[in-house]
């Protein structure tokens, strides 16, 4: 008996499960990053200068 259909179905389920897990992981990372976003004043006070000169 040929079980190739069952294997393909199983592979697709594993791939979709992995994709869902990666999407959840990305959402969690974005949420965590949102917790530590600094205002421009906080960045300046901390000495963080991204993409602009310090004198501006």
PDBQT receptor file of N, H, CA, C and O in Angstrom, charges set to zero:
ATOM      1  N   UNK A   1       0.847  -1.182   0.000  1.00  0.00    +0.000 N 
ATOM      2  CA  UNK A   1       0.000   0.000   0.000  1.00  0.00    +0.000 C 
ATOM      3  C   UNK A   1       0.887   1.239   0.000  1.00  0.00    +0.000 C 
ATOM      4  O   UNK A   1       1.900   1.288   0.699  1.00  0.00    +0.000 OA
ATOM      5  N   UNK A   2       0.502   2.233  -0.785  1.00  0.00    +0.000 N 
ATOM      6  H   UNK A   2      -0.320   2.193  -1.353  1.00  0.00    +0.000 HD
ATOM      7  CA  UNK A   2       1.282   3.466  -0.913  1.00  0.00    +0.000 C 
ATOM      8  C   UNK A   2       0.854   4.467   0.156  1.00  0.00    +0.000 C 
ATOM      9  O   UNK A   2      -0.309   4.866   0.206  1.00  0.00    +0.000 OA
ATOM     10  N   UNK A   3       1.777   4.866   0.996  1.00  0.00    +0.000 N 
ATOM     11  H   UNK A   3       2.722   4.541   0.956  1.00  0.00    +0.000 HD
ATOM     12  CA  UNK A   3       1.480   5.828   2.063  1.00  0.00    +0.000 C 
ATOM     13  C   UNK A   3       2.024   7.218   1.743  1.00  0.00    +0.000 C 
ATOM     14  O   UNK A   3       2.176   8.037   2.650  1.00  0.00    +0.000 OA
ATOM     15  N   UNK A   4       2.320   7.503   0.475  1.00  0.00    +0.000 N 
ATOM     16  H   UNK A   4       2.196   6.838  -0.262  1.00  0.00    +0.000 HD
ATOM     17  CA  UNK A   4       2.909   8.796   0.127  1.00  0.00    +0.000 C 
ATOM     18  C   UNK A   4       1.963   9.947   0.438  1.00  0.00    +0.000 C 
ATOM     19  O   UNK A   4       2.413  11.027   0.819  1.00  0.00    +0.000 OA
ATOM     20  N   UNK A   5       0.657   9.734   0.282  1.00  0.00    +0.000 N 
ATOM     21  H   UNK A   5       0.291   8.857  -0.027  1.00  0.00    +0.000 HD
ATOM     22  CA  UNK A   5      -0.302  10.790   0.606  1.00  0.00    +0.000 C 
ATOM     23  C   UNK A   5      -0.274  11.113   2.098  1.00  0.00    +0.000 C 
ATOM     24  O   UNK A   5      -0.322  12.281   2.484  1.00  0.00    +0.000 OA
ATOM     25  N   UNK A   6      -0.198  10.088   2.926  1.00  0.00    +0.000 N 
ATOM     26  H   UNK A   6      -0.159   9.140   2.612  1.00  0.00    +0.000 HD
ATOM     27  CA  UNK A   6      -0.145  10.298   4.372  1.00  0.00    +0.000 C 
ATOM     28  C   UNK A   6       1.119  11.056   4.777  1.00  0.00    +0.000 C 
ATOM     29  O   UNK A   6       1.078  11.930   5.643  1.00  0.00    +0.000 OA
ATOM     30  N   UNK A   7       2.239  10.712   4.143  1.00  0.00    +0.000 N 
ATOM     31  H   UNK A   7       2.272  10.002   3.440  1.00  0.00    +0.000 HD
ATOM     32  CA  UNK A   7       3.496  11.411   4.461  1.00  0.00    +0.000 C 
ATOM     33  C   UNK A   7       3.436  12.870   4.037  1.00  0.00    +0.000 C 
ATOM     34  O   UNK A   7       3.896  13.750   4.765  1.00  0.00    +0.000 OA
ATOM     35  N   UNK A   8       2.868  13.131   2.858  1.00  0.00    +0.000 N 
ATOM     36  H   UNK A   8       2.494  12.416   2.267  1.00  0.00    +0.000 HD
ATOM     37  CA  UNK A   8       2.761  14.515   2.380  1.00  0.00    +0.000 C 
ATOM     38  C   UNK A   8       1.872  15.328   3.306  1.00  0.00    +0.000 C 
ATOM     39  O   UNK A   8       2.187  16.475   3.624  1.00  0.00    +0.000 OA
ATOM     40  N   UNK A   9       0.781  14.749   3.734  1.00  0.00    +0.000 N 
ATOM     41  H   UNK A   9       0.526  13.817   3.476  1.00  0.00    +0.000 HD
ATOM     42  CA  UNK A   9      -0.135  15.426   4.653  1.00  0.00    +0.000 C 
ATOM     43  C   UNK A   9       0.562  15.730   5.973  1.00  0.00    +0.000 C 
ATOM     44  O   UNK A   9       0.417  16.819   6.530  1.00  0.00    +0.000 OA
ATOM     45  N   UNK A  10       1.309  14.768   6.458  1.00  0.00    +0.000 N 
ATOM     46  H   UNK A  10       1.427  13.884   6.006  1.00  0.00    +0.000 HD
ATOM     47  CA  UNK A  10       2.039  14.949   7.715  1.00  0.00    +0.000 C 
ATOM     48  C   UNK A  10       3.097  16.050   7.574  1.00  0.00    +0.000 C 
ATOM     49  O   UNK A  10       3.264  16.873   8.474  1.00  0.00    +0.000 OA
ATOM     50  N   UNK A  11       3.808  16.061   6.442  1.00  0.00    +0.000 N 
ATOM     51  H   UNK A  11       3.673  15.393   5.710  1.00  0.00    +0.000 HD
ATOM     52  CA  UNK A  11       4.820  17.095   6.198  1.00  0.00    +0.000 C 
ATOM     53  C   UNK A  11       4.185  18.477   6.158  1.00  0.00    +0.000 C 
ATOM     54  O   UNK A  11       4.735  19.433   6.705  1.00  0.00    +0.000 OA
ATOM     55  N   UNK A  12       3.036  18.581   5.517  1.00  0.00    +0.000 N 
ATOM     56  H   UNK A  12       2.590  17.804   5.073  1.00  0.00    +0.000 HD
ATOM     57  CA  UNK A  12       2.346  19.881   5.431  1.00  0.00    +0.000 C 
ATOM     58  C   UNK A  12       1.902  20.345   6.822  1.00  0.00    +0.000 C 
ATOM     59  O   UNK A  12       2.011  21.527   7.148  1.00  0.00    +0.000 OA
ATOM     60  N   UNK A  13       1.408  19.422   7.631  1.00  0.00    +0.000 N 
ATOM     61  H   UNK A  13       1.320  18.462   7.366  1.00  0.00    +0.000 HD
ATOM     62  CA  UNK A  13       0.982  19.775   8.980  1.00  0.00    +0.000 C 
ATOM     63  C   UNK A  13       2.169  20.251   9.812  1.00  0.00    +0.000 C 
ATOM     64  O   UNK A  13       2.048  21.206  10.579  1.00  0.00    +0.000 OA
ATOM     65  N   UNK A  14       3.314  19.588   9.660  1.00  0.00    +0.000 N 
ATOM     66  H   UNK A  14       3.412  18.813   9.037  1.00  0.00    +0.000 HD
ATOM     67  CA  UNK A  14       4.504  19.997  10.405  1.00  0.00    +0.000 C 
ATOM     68  C   UNK A  14       4.967  21.378   9.952  1.00  0.00    +0.000 C 
ATOM     69  O   UNK A  14       5.355  22.206  10.776  1.00  0.00    +0.000 OA
ATOM     70  N   UNK A  15       4.928  21.628   8.648  1.00  0.00    +0.000 N 
ATOM     71  H   UNK A  15       4.612  20.956   7.979  1.00  0.00    +0.000 HD
ATOM     72  CA  UNK A  15       5.350  22.924   8.127  1.00  0.00    +0.000 C 
ATOM     73  C   UNK A  15       4.413  24.032   8.597  1.00  0.00    +0.000 C 
ATOM     74  O   UNK A  15       4.873  25.107   8.982  1.00  0.00    +0.000 OA
ATOM     75  N   UNK A  16       3.112  23.783   8.570  1.00  0.00    +0.000 N 
ATOM     76  H   UNK A  16       2.738  22.910   8.257  1.00  0.00    +0.000 HD
ATOM     77  CA  UNK A  16       2.170  24.809   9.010  1.00  0.00    +0.000 C 
ATOM     78  C   UNK A  16       2.289  25.039  10.515  1.00  0.00    +0.000 C 
ATOM     79  O   UNK A  16       2.113  26.161  10.989  1.00  0.00    +0.000 OA
ATOM     80  N   UNK A  17       2.588  23.983  11.263  1.00  0.00    +0.000 N 
ATOM     81  H   UNK A  17       2.731  23.071  10.878  1.00  0.00    +0.000 HD
ATOM     82  CA  UNK A  17       2.803  24.129  12.708  1.00  0.00    +0.000 C 
ATOM     83  C   UNK A  17       4.048  24.947  12.998  1.00  0.00    +0.000 C 
ATOM     84  O   UNK A  17       4.056  25.769  13.914  1.00  0.00    +0.000 OA
ATOM     85  N   UNK A  18       5.103  24.725  12.218  1.00  0.00    +0.000 N 
ATOM     86  H   UNK A  18       5.096  24.057  11.473  1.00  0.00    +0.000 HD
ATOM     87  CA  UNK A  18       6.333  25.497  12.376  1.00  0.00    +0.000 C 
ATOM     88  C   UNK A  18       6.090  26.962  12.029  1.00  0.00    +0.000 C 
ATOM     89  O   UNK A  18       6.560  27.856  12.733  1.00  0.00    +0.000 OA
ATOM     90  N   UNK A  19       5.360  27.206  10.950  1.00  0.00    +0.000 N 
ATOM     91  H   UNK A  19       4.978  26.480  10.379  1.00  0.00    +0.000 HD
ATOM     92  CA  UNK A  19       5.055  28.576  10.549  1.00  0.00    +0.000 C 
ATOM     93  C   UNK A  19       4.262  29.300  11.633  1.00  0.00    +0.000 C 
ATOM     94  O   UNK A  19       4.549  30.453  11.957  1.00  0.00    +0.000 OA
ATOM     95  N   UNK A  20       3.268  28.622  12.189  1.00  0.00    +0.000 N 
ATOM     96  H   UNK A  20       3.035  27.686  11.926  1.00  0.00    +0.000 HD
ATOM     97  CA  UNK A  20       2.467  29.217  13.265  1.00  0.00    +0.000 C 
ATOM     98  C   UNK A  20       3.343  29.518  14.479  1.00  0.00    +0.000 C 
ATOM     99  O   UNK A  20       3.187  30.560  15.115  1.00  0.00    +0.000 OA
ATOM    100  N   UNK A  21       4.264  28.607  14.802  1.00  0.00    +0.000 N 
ATOM    101  H   UNK A  21       4.391  27.761  14.285  1.00  0.00    +0.000 HD
ATOM    102  CA  UNK A  21       5.160  28.825  15.937  1.00  0.00    +0.000 C 
ATOM    103  C   UNK A  21       6.066  30.024  15.695  1.00  0.00    +0.000 C 
ATOM    104  O   UNK A  21       6.301  30.821  16.604  1.00  0.00    +0.000 OA
ATOM    105  N   UNK A  22       6.575  30.154  14.474  1.00  0.00    +0.000 N 
ATOM    106  H   UNK A  22       6.384  29.507  13.736  1.00  0.00    +0.000 HD
ATOM    107  CA  UNK A  22       7.436  31.297  14.144  1.00  0.00    +0.000 C 
ATOM    108  C   UNK A  22       6.671  32.613  14.213  1.00  0.00    +0.000 C 
ATOM    109  O   UNK A  22       7.210  33.626  14.657  1.00  0.00    +0.000 OA
ATOM    110  N   UNK A  23       5.421  32.595  13.775  1.00  0.00    +0.000 N 
ATOM    111  H   UNK A  23       4.984  31.772  13.414  1.00  0.00    +0.000 HD
ATOM    112  CA  UNK A  23       4.607  33.808  13.845  1.00  0.00    +0.000 C 
ATOM    113  C   UNK A  23       4.350  34.216  15.294  1.00  0.00    +0.000 C 
ATOM    114  O   UNK A  23       4.403  35.401  15.625  1.00  0.00    +0.000 OA
ATOM    115  N   UNK A  24       4.076  33.257  16.144  1.00  0.00    +0.000 N 
ATOM    116  H   UNK A  24       4.032  32.294  15.876  1.00  0.00    +0.000 HD
ATOM    117  CA  UNK A  24       3.871  33.535  17.572  1.00  0.00    +0.000 C 
ATOM    118  C   UNK A  24       5.154  34.084  18.178  1.00  0.00    +0.000 C 
ATOM    119  O   UNK A  24       5.122  35.056  18.933  1.00  0.00    +0.000 OA
ATOM    120  N   UNK A  25       6.284  33.462  17.848  1.00  0.00    +0.000 N 
ATOM    121  H   UNK A  25       6.310  32.673  17.235  1.00  0.00    +0.000 HD
ATOM    122  CA  UNK A  25       7.580  33.915  18.353  1.00  0.00    +0.000 C 
ATOM    123  C   UNK A  25       7.858  35.347  17.917  1.00  0.00    +0.000 C 
ATOM    124  O   UNK A  25       8.345  36.152  18.710  1.00  0.00    +0.000 OA
ATOM    125  N   UNK A  26       7.552  35.674  16.653  1.00  0.00    +0.000 N 
ATOM    126  H   UNK A  26       7.156  35.020  16.009  1.00  0.00    +0.000 HD
ATOM    127  CA  UNK A  26       7.757  37.034  16.157  1.00  0.00    +0.000 C 
ATOM    128  C   UNK A  26       6.882  38.034  16.909  1.00  0.00    +0.000 C 
ATOM    129  O   UNK A  26       7.342  39.125  17.246  1.00  0.00    +0.000 OA
ATOM    130  N   UNK A  27       5.636  37.675  17.173  1.00  0.00    +0.000 N 
ATOM    131  H   UNK A  27       5.263  36.789  16.900  1.00  0.00    +0.000 HD
ATOM    132  CA  UNK A  27       4.741  38.569  17.915  1.00  0.00    +0.000 C 
ATOM    133  C   UNK A  27       5.259  38.828  19.330  1.00  0.00    +0.000 C 
ATOM    134  O   UNK A  27       5.202  39.952  19.829  1.00  0.00    +0.000 OA
ATOM    135  N   UNK A  28       5.760  37.780  19.961  1.00  0.00    +0.000 N 
ATOM    136  H   UNK A  28       5.807  36.867  19.555  1.00  0.00    +0.000 HD
ATOM    137  CA  UNK A  28       6.306  37.929  21.313  1.00  0.00    +0.000 C 
ATOM    138  C   UNK A  28       7.529  38.845  21.296  1.00  0.00    +0.000 C 
ATOM    139  O   UNK A  28       7.665  39.718  22.154  1.00  0.00    +0.000 OA
ATOM    140  N   UNK A  29       8.423  38.646  20.315  1.00  0.00    +0.000 N 
ATOM    141  H   UNK A  29       8.313  37.936  19.618  1.00  0.00    +0.000 HD
ATOM    142  CA  UNK A  29       9.606  39.506  20.208  1.00  0.00    +0.000 C 
ATOM    143  C   UNK A  29       9.224  40.957  19.977  1.00  0.00    +0.000 C 
ATOM    144  O   UNK A  29       9.802  41.856  20.587  1.00  0.00    +0.000 OA
ATOM    145  N   UNK A  30       8.251  41.195  19.099  1.00  0.00    +0.000 N 
ATOM    146  H   UNK A  30       7.781  40.464  18.604  1.00  0.00    +0.000 HD
ATOM    147  CA  UNK A  30       7.799  42.565  18.850  1.00  0.00    +0.000 C 
ATOM    148  C   UNK A  30       7.190  43.179  20.106  1.00  0.00    +0.000 C 
ATOM    149  O   UNK A  30       7.399  44.359  20.386  1.00  0.00    +0.000 OA
ATOM    150  N   UNK A  31       6.446  42.390  20.852  1.00  0.00    +0.000 N 
ATOM    151  H   UNK A  31       6.276  41.432  20.624  1.00  0.00    +0.000 HD
ATOM    152  CA  UNK A  31       5.850  42.891  22.096  1.00  0.00    +0.000 C 
ATOM    153  C   UNK A  31       6.945  43.260  23.096  1.00  0.00    +0.000 C 
ATOM    154  O   UNK A  31       6.890  44.314  23.729  1.00  0.00    +0.000 OA
ATOM    155  N   UNK A  32       7.940  42.382  23.232  1.00  0.00    +0.000 N 
ATOM    156  H   UNK A  32       7.985  41.525  22.717  1.00  0.00    +0.000 HD
ATOM    157  CA  UNK A  32       9.047  42.662  24.151  1.00  0.00    +0.000 C 
ATOM    158  C   UNK A  32       9.831  43.898  23.713  1.00  0.00    +0.000 C 
ATOM    159  O   UNK A  32      10.220  44.716  24.546  1.00  0.00    +0.000 OA
ATOM    160  N   UNK A  33      10.059  44.032  22.422  1.00  0.00    +0.000 N 
ATOM    161  H   UNK A  33       9.743  43.367  21.745  1.00  0.00    +0.000 HD
ATOM    162  CA  UNK A  33      10.780  45.205  21.916  1.00  0.00    +0.000 C 
ATOM    163  C   UNK A  33       9.986  46.469  22.207  1.00  0.00    +0.000 C 
ATOM    164  O   UNK A  33      10.567  47.516  22.493  1.00  0.00    +0.000 OA
ATOM    165  N   UNK A  34       8.670  46.380  22.136  1.00  0.00    +0.000 N 
ATOM    166  H   UNK A  34       8.198  45.530  21.904  1.00  0.00    +0.000 HD
ATOM    167  CA  UNK A  34       7.820  47.530  22.436  1.00  0.00    +0.000 C 
ATOM    168  C   UNK A  34       7.927  47.982  23.881  1.00  0.00    +0.000 C 
ATOM    169  O   UNK A  34       7.686  49.149  24.191  1.00  0.00    +0.000 OA
ATOM    170  N   UNK A  35       8.284  47.071  24.757  1.00  0.00    +0.000 N 
ATOM    171  H   UNK A  35       8.480  46.123  24.505  1.00  0.00    +0.000 HD
ATOM    172  CA  UNK A  35       8.416  47.424  26.172  1.00  0.00    +0.000 C 
ATOM    173  C   UNK A  35       9.640  48.294  26.441  1.00  0.00    +0.000 C 
ATOM    174  O   UNK A  35       9.672  49.034  27.425  1.00  0.00    +0.000 OA
ATOM    175  N   UNK A  36      10.641  48.209  25.579  1.00  0.00    +0.000 N 
ATOM    176  H   UNK A  36      10.615  47.608  24.780  1.00  0.00    +0.000 HD
ATOM    177  CA  UNK A  36      11.881  48.930  25.845  1.00  0.00    +0.000 C 
ATOM    178  C   UNK A  36      12.151  50.045  24.830  1.00  0.00    +0.000 C 
ATOM    179  O   UNK A  36      13.281  50.523  24.724  1.00  0.00    +0.000 OA
ATOM    180  N   UNK A  37      11.135  50.459  24.092  1.00  0.00    +0.000 N 
ATOM    181  H   UNK A  37      10.217  50.071  24.177  1.00  0.00    +0.000 HD
ATOM    182  CA  UNK A  37      11.324  51.565  23.158  1.00  0.00    +0.000 C 
ATOM    183  C   UNK A  37      11.516  52.850  23.950  1.00  0.00    +0.000 C 
ATOM    184  O   UNK A  37      10.778  53.138  24.892  1.00  0.00    +0.000 OA
ATOM    185  N   UNK A  38      12.512  53.603  23.552  1.00  0.00    +0.000 N 
ATOM    186  H   UNK A  38      13.111  53.369  22.787  1.00  0.00    +0.000 HD
ATOM    187  CA  UNK A  38      12.840  54.837  24.248  1.00  0.00    +0.000 C 
ATOM    188  C   UNK A  38      12.378  56.045  23.450  1.00  0.00    +0.000 C 
ATOM    189  O   UNK A  38      12.358  56.021  22.219  1.00  0.00    +0.000 OA
ATOM    190  N   UNK A  39      12.009  57.095  24.159  1.00  0.00    +0.000 N 
ATOM    191  H   UNK A  39      12.025  57.115  25.158  1.00  0.00    +0.000 HD
ATOM    192  CA  UNK A  39      11.696  58.351  23.491  1.00  0.00    +0.000 C 
ATOM    193  C   UNK A  39      12.995  58.974  23.006  1.00  0.00    +0.000 C 
ATOM    194  O   UNK A  39      14.081  58.542  23.395  1.00  0.00    +0.000 OA
ATOM    195  N   UNK A  40      12.885  59.990  22.155  1.00  0.00    +0.000 N 
ATOM    196  H   UNK A  40      12.003  60.341  21.839  1.00  0.00    +0.000 HD
ATOM    197  CA  UNK A  40      14.094  60.663  21.659  1.00  0.00    +0.000 C 
ATOM    198  C   UNK A  40      14.886  61.284  22.809  1.00  0.00    +0.000 C 
ATOM    199  O   UNK A  40      16.116  61.244  22.806  1.00  0.00    +0.000 OA
ATOM    200  N   UNK A  41      14.196  61.850  23.779  1.00  0.00    +0.000 N 
ATOM    201  H   UNK A  41      13.196  61.882  23.782  1.00  0.00    +0.000 HD
ATOM    202  CA  UNK A  41      14.889  62.434  24.935  1.00  0.00    +0.000 C 
ATOM    203  C   UNK A  41      15.636  61.361  25.727  1.00  0.00    +0.000 C 
ATOM    204  O   UNK A  41      16.770  61.578  26.154  1.00  0.00    +0.000 OA
ATOM    205  N   UNK A  42      15.003  60.207  25.922  1.00  0.00    +0.000 N 
ATOM    206  H   UNK A  42      14.082  60.030  25.575  1.00  0.00    +0.000 HD
ATOM    207  CA  UNK A  42      15.656  59.117  26.649  1.00  0.00    +0.000 C 
ATOM    208  C   UNK A  42      16.867  58.596  25.883  1.00  0.00    +0.000 C 
ATOM    209  O   UNK A  42      17.899  58.287  26.479  1.00  0.00    +0.000 OA
ATOM    210  N   UNK A  43      16.740  58.499  24.556  1.00  0.00    +0.000 N 
ATOM    211  H   UNK A  43      15.902  58.750  24.072  1.00  0.00    +0.000 HD
ATOM    212  CA  UNK A  43      17.867  58.070  23.732  1.00  0.00    +0.000 C 
ATOM    213  C   UNK A  43      19.015  59.063  23.829  1.00  0.00    +0.000 C 
ATOM    214  O   UNK A  43      20.171  58.664  23.970  1.00  0.00    +0.000 OA
ATOM    215  N   UNK A  44      18.706  60.342  23.755  1.00  0.00    +0.000 N 
ATOM    216  H   UNK A  44      17.767  60.666  23.641  1.00  0.00    +0.000 HD
ATOM    217  CA  UNK A  44      19.736  61.381  23.843  1.00  0.00    +0.000 C 
ATOM    218  C   UNK A  44      20.422  61.326  25.207  1.00  0.00    +0.000 C 
ATOM    219  O   UNK A  44      21.648  61.396  25.287  1.00  0.00    +0.000 OA
ATOM    220  N   UNK A  45      19.649  61.204  26.267  1.00  0.00    +0.000 N 
ATOM    221  H   UNK A  45      18.653  61.147  26.203  1.00  0.00    +0.000 HD
ATOM    222  CA  UNK A  45      20.213  61.135  27.620  1.00  0.00    +0.000 C 
ATOM    223  C   UNK A  45      21.097  59.897  27.800  1.00  0.00    +0.000 C 
ATOM    224  O   UNK A  45      22.070  59.923  28.553  1.00  0.00    +0.000 OA
ATOM    225  N   UNK A  46      20.746  58.810  27.097  1.00  0.00    +0.000 N 
ATOM    226  H   UNK A  46      19.956  58.788  26.485  1.00  0.00    +0.000 HD
ATOM    227  CA  UNK A  46      21.517  57.579  27.205  1.00  0.00    +0.000 C 
ATOM    228  C   UNK A  46      22.720  57.578  26.261  1.00  0.00    +0.000 C 
ATOM    229  O   UNK A  46      23.550  56.670  26.313  1.00  0.00    +0.000 OA
ATOM    230  N   UNK A  47      22.816  58.593  25.401  1.00  0.00    +0.000 N 
ATOM    231  H   UNK A  47      22.142  59.330  25.359  1.00  0.00    +0.000 HD
ATOM    232  CA  UNK A  47      23.938  58.662  24.466  1.00  0.00    +0.000 C 
ATOM    233  C   UNK A  47      23.760  57.786  23.248  1.00  0.00    +0.000 C 
ATOM    234  O   UNK A  47      24.740  57.367  22.632  1.00  0.00    +0.000 OA
ATOM    235  N   UNK A  48      22.509  57.504  22.889  1.00  0.00    +0.000 N 
ATOM    236  H   UNK A  48      21.713  57.844  23.389  1.00  0.00    +0.000 HD
ATOM    237  CA  UNK A  48      22.220  56.664  21.720  1.00  0.00    +0.000 C 
ATOM    238  C   UNK A  48      21.906  57.580  20.547  1.00  0.00    +0.000 C 
ATOM    239  O   UNK A  48      20.944  58.347  20.583  1.00  0.00    +0.000 OA
ATOM    240  N   UNK A  49      22.730  57.494  19.505  1.00  0.00    +0.000 N 
ATOM    241  H   UNK A  49      23.512  56.871  19.475  1.00  0.00    +0.000 HD
ATOM    242  CA  UNK A  49      22.537  58.325  18.313  1.00  0.00    +0.000 C 
ATOM    243  C   UNK A  49      22.471  57.406  17.109  1.00  0.00    +0.000 C 
ATOM    244  O   UNK A  49      23.504  56.979  16.594  1.00  0.00    +0.000 OA
ATOM    245  N   UNK A  50      21.271  57.100  16.660  1.00  0.00    +0.000 N 
ATOM    246  H   UNK A  50      20.432  57.446  17.078  1.00  0.00    +0.000 HD
ATOM    247  CA  UNK A  50      21.076  56.182  15.547  1.00  0.00    +0.000 C 
ATOM    248  C   UNK A  50      20.718  56.976  14.297  1.00  0.00    +0.000 C 
ATOM    249  O   UNK A  50      19.680  57.637  14.249  1.00  0.00    +0.000 OA
ATOM    250  N   UNK A  51      21.577  56.910  13.292  1.00  0.00    +0.000 N 
ATOM    251  H   UNK A  51      22.420  56.373  13.331  1.00  0.00    +0.000 HD
ATOM    252  CA  UNK A  51      21.277  57.511  12.011  1.00  0.00    +0.000 C 
ATOM    253  C   UNK A  51      21.318  59.025  11.964  1.00  0.00    +0.000 C 
ATOM    254  O   UNK A  51      20.843  59.624  10.999  1.00  0.00    +0.000 OA
ATOM    255  N   UNK A  52      21.865  59.643  12.970  1.00  0.00    +0.000 N 
ATOM    256  H   UNK A  52      22.250  59.156  13.753  1.00  0.00    +0.000 HD
ATOM    257  CA  UNK A  52      21.984  61.109  12.924  1.00  0.00    +0.000 C 
ATOM    258  C   UNK A  52      23.208  61.530  13.740  1.00  0.00    +0.000 C 
ATOM    259  O   UNK A  52      23.724  60.775  14.563  1.00  0.00    +0.000 OA
ATOM    260  N   UNK A  53      23.639  62.728  13.489  1.00  0.00    +0.000 N 
ATOM    261  H   UNK A  53      23.220  63.341  12.820  1.00  0.00    +0.000 HD
ATOM    262  CA  UNK A  53      24.830  63.227  14.153  1.00  0.00    +0.000 C 
ATOM    263  C   UNK A  53      24.505  63.648  15.584  1.00  0.00    +0.000 C 
ATOM    264  O   UNK A  53      23.369  64.001  15.900  1.00  0.00    +0.000 OA
ATOM    265  N   UNK A  54      25.494  63.605  16.415  1.00  0.00    +0.000 N 
ATOM    266  H   UNK A  54      26.417  63.319  16.158  1.00  0.00    +0.000 HD
ATOM    267  CA  UNK A  54      25.346  63.954  17.812  1.00  0.00    +0.000 C 
ATOM    268  C   UNK A  54      25.042  65.442  18.027  1.00  0.00    +0.000 C 
ATOM    269  O   UNK A  54      24.396  65.813  19.007  1.00  0.00    +0.000 OA
ATOM    270  N   UNK A  55      25.513  66.292  17.100  1.00  0.00    +0.000 N 
ATOM    271  H   UNK A  55      26.038  65.990  16.303  1.00  0.00    +0.000 HD
ATOM    272  CA  UNK A  55      25.370  67.735  17.251  1.00  0.00    +0.000 C 
ATOM    273  C   UNK A  55      23.990  68.252  16.887  1.00  0.00    +0.000 C 
ATOM    274  O   UNK A  55      23.662  69.399  17.191  1.00  0.00    +0.000 OA
ATOM    275  N   UNK A  56      23.169  67.421  16.236  1.00  0.00    +0.000 N 
ATOM    276  H   UNK A  56      23.435  66.489  15.989  1.00  0.00    +0.000 HD
ATOM    277  CA  UNK A  56      21.847  67.902  15.780  1.00  0.00    +0.000 C 
ATOM    278  C   UNK A  56      20.924  68.183  16.918  1.00  0.00    +0.000 C 
ATOM    279  O   UNK A  56      19.783  68.591  16.702  1.00  0.00    +0.000 OA
TER     280      UNK A  56
